[in-house]
Amino acid sequence: ETGVTQTPRHLVMGMTNKKSLKCEQHLGHNAMYWYKQSAKKPLELMFVYSLEERVENNSVPSRFSPECPNSSHLFLHLHTLQPEDSALYLCASSPQRGQGDYGYTFGSGTRLTVV
Amino acid sequence: AQTVTQSQPEMSVQEAETVTLSCTYDTSESDYYLFWYKQPPSRQMILVIRQEAYKQQNATENRFSVNFQKAAKSFSLKISDSQLGDAAMYFCAYRSAYTFGNEKLTFGTGTRLTIIP
């Protein structure tokens, strides 16, 4: 248990489905991130939330919709996905500057398969 | 924008031997942080070691050490006395020191390390 928990661990969904990925941390961190990890590509930053406000959105298609209801929880809502969206989705959290160590803590990811 | 390059998609090393993983990066900034992360089959990314650009001394964590060459923009990871548990994907990552409240990491494509018993 790393302190960042992601559910579900695996998800298979059809292109017309709607599903949500959940990320939870109780480390007292104020920033949370969604990354997409595809084979043989660098991790792609999708969204950043700092103090529950979205501070970055890297031109992610609107079929991905993030939600950060509080500093401990982060969701990624999925709808009408494409097969190329199949990937490992990683959540991470970090303290803000001045709160000590600047490293990320990652979850174990959700392996998403779109059929 | 910053970029991180790992030119070795795969590496292998005999158990108990030493291996070095390469990483280069491109940035116009003078202050930043560099990291090596390990991702075993469990998929969880684990921080192995980090380096602050303003520190000239190379970081060391037990069997893991880095060779940080700021002028060459090179940041290699050396693993000594390799163990079976070191088998994983290793990612090099960069973070600017100038952002606040958004500690975004830029990753390389990774190096898959195999340990040969």
Boltz contact constraints between the chains, C-beta under 6 A:
constraints:
  - contact:
      token1: [A, 2]
      token2: [B, 44]
      max_distance: 6.0
  - contact:
      token1: [A, 42]
      token2: [B, 107]
      max_distance: 6.0
  - contact:
      token1: [A, 42]
      token2: [B, 108]
      max_distance: 6.0
  - contact:
      token1: [A, 42]
      token2: [B, 109]
      max_distance: 6.0
  - contact:
      token1: [A, 43]
      token2: [B, 107]
      max_distance: 6.0
  - contact:
      token1: [A, 45]
      token2: [B, 104]
      max_distance: 6.0
  - contact:
      token1: [A, 48]
      token2: [B, 102]
      max_distance: 6.0
  - contact:
      token1: [A, 50]
      token2: [B, 101]
      max_distance: 6.0
  - contact:
      token1: [A, 50]
      token2: [B, 102]
      max_distance: 6.0
  - contact:
      token1: [A, 55]
      token2: [B, 102]
      max_distance: 6.0
  - contact:
      token1: [A, 94]
      token2: [B, 103]
      max_distance: 6.0
  - contact:
      token1: [A, 96]
      token2: [B, 101]
      max_distance: 6.0
  - contact:
      token1: [A, 97]
      token2: [B, 100]
      max_distance: 6.0
  - contact:
      token1: [A, 103]
      token2: [B, 47]
      max_distance: 6.0
  - contact:
      token1: [A, 106]
      token2: [B, 44]
      max_distance: 6.0
  - contact:
      token1: [A, 106]
      token2: [B, 45]
      max_distance: 6.0
  - contact:
      token1: [A, 108]
      token2: [B, 43]
      max_distance: 6.0
  - contact:
      token1: [A, 108]
      token2: [B, 44]
      max_distance: 6.0
  - contact:
      token1: [A, 109]
      token2: [B, 43]
      max_distance: 6.0
